[in-house]
Amino acid sequence: MITITERAATHIQNFLNNRGKGEGIRLGVRTSGCSGMAYTLEFADGALPEDMVFEGFGVKVFVDPKSHVYLDGTELDYTKEGLQEGFKFANPNVKDECGCGESFHV
């Protein structure tokens, strides 16, 4: 299961409204960085046949089954801390993260 906070949903919905189309976002992982894996986030115009679909606060999150193995239980939030703002992933599967926070290991 993937959950999304109200803040993240509001931010995503604003992006989709400005874009003028889209059903939600696609969340995944890819091999990258010094710890092995990095999150991917992109607009989704619809579900692919193999996608798992999660919804929160009116926003759909599409996840492929291979990524779901690493993302199960993750909460997607949107935070603003000082001059830094962006999406934050609370992933219970993460065992270690790199110092820059760009990649993780499960």
C-alpha positions in Angstrom: 0.0 0.0 0.0 1.1 3.5 -0.8 -0.3 6.5 1.0 -0.3 10.2 0.3 -0.7 13.1 2.6 -3.2 15.9 2.0 -0.3 18.4 1.4 1.2 16.1 -1.3 -2.2 15.5 -2.9 -2.9 19.3 -3.0 0.5 20.0 -4.6 0.1 17.2 -7.2 -3.4 18.3 -8.1 -2.1 21.9 -8.6 0.6 20.5 -11.0 -2.0 18.4 -12.9 -4.4 21.5 -13.2 -1.5 23.6 -14.5 -0.5 20.8 -16.9 -4.1 20.6 -18.1 -4.3 16.8 -18.2 -3.4 13.7 -16.3 -4.9 11.2 -13.8 -2.2 11.3 -11.2 1.4 10.5 -10.7 3.6 7.4 -11.4 5.9 6.5 -8.5 8.7 4.1 -9.0 12.4 3.3 -8.3 15.4 3.0 -10.5 19.0 1.9 -10.0 21.0 5.0 -9.2 23.2 6.9 -6.7 25.7 5.8 -4.2 23.2 3.7 -2.1 21.7 1.8 -5.0 18.2 3.0 -5.7 16.4 6.3 -6.3 12.8 7.3 -6.4 11.2 8.3 -9.7 8.1 10.5 -9.9 6.3 11.6 -13.1 2.9 12.6 -14.4 0.6 9.7 -15.4 -2.2 10.1 -18.0 -3.6 6.7 -17.1 -2.9 3.3 -15.7 -0.9 0.7 -17.5 -2.3 -2.8 -17.4 0.1 -4.0 -14.7 -0.1 -1.0 -12.5 -1.3 -1.0 -8.9 -3.4 2.1 -8.2 -3.6 3.9 -4.8 -5.7 6.9 -4.2 -5.7 9.6 -1.5 -7.4 12.9 -1.2 -8.6 12.6 -4.8 -5.1 11.9 -6.3 -4.1 8.6 -7.9 -0.7 7.1 -7.5 0.3 4.5 -10.0 3.0 2.0 -9.1 4.4 -0.9 -11.2 4.7 -4.3 -9.4 8.5 -4.4 -9.5 8.7 -0.9 -7.8 6.0 -1.8 -5.3 8.3 -4.4 -3.8 10.6 -1.6 -2.6 7.8 1.0 -2.0 5.2 -1.0 -0.1 4.2 1.0 3.0 5.6 4.3 1.7 3.9 7.6 2.6 4.4 10.4 0.1 4.5 13.9 1.6 5.3 17.4 0.5 7.4 19.5 2.8 8.9 22.9 3.0 11.8 23.4 5.3 13.5 26.8 5.0 14.4 27.4 1.4 14.1 23.7 0.6 10.8 22.2 -0.6 9.8 19.0 -2.3 8.4 15.6 -2.0 9.5 13.5 0.9 9.2 9.7 1.0 8.7 7.9 4.4 9.6 4.4 3.3 9.7 1.7 6.0 11.8 -0.6 3.8 14.8 1.7 3.6 17.8 0.2 5.5 20.3 2.9 4.6 20.4 6.2 2.7 23.3 8.1 1.1 24.6 11.3 2.8 23.0 13.5 0.2 19.6 11.9 0.5 19.3 11.2 -3.2 19.4 7.4 -3.0 18.6 4.5 -0.7 19.2 0.8 0.0 16.6 -1.8 1.0 
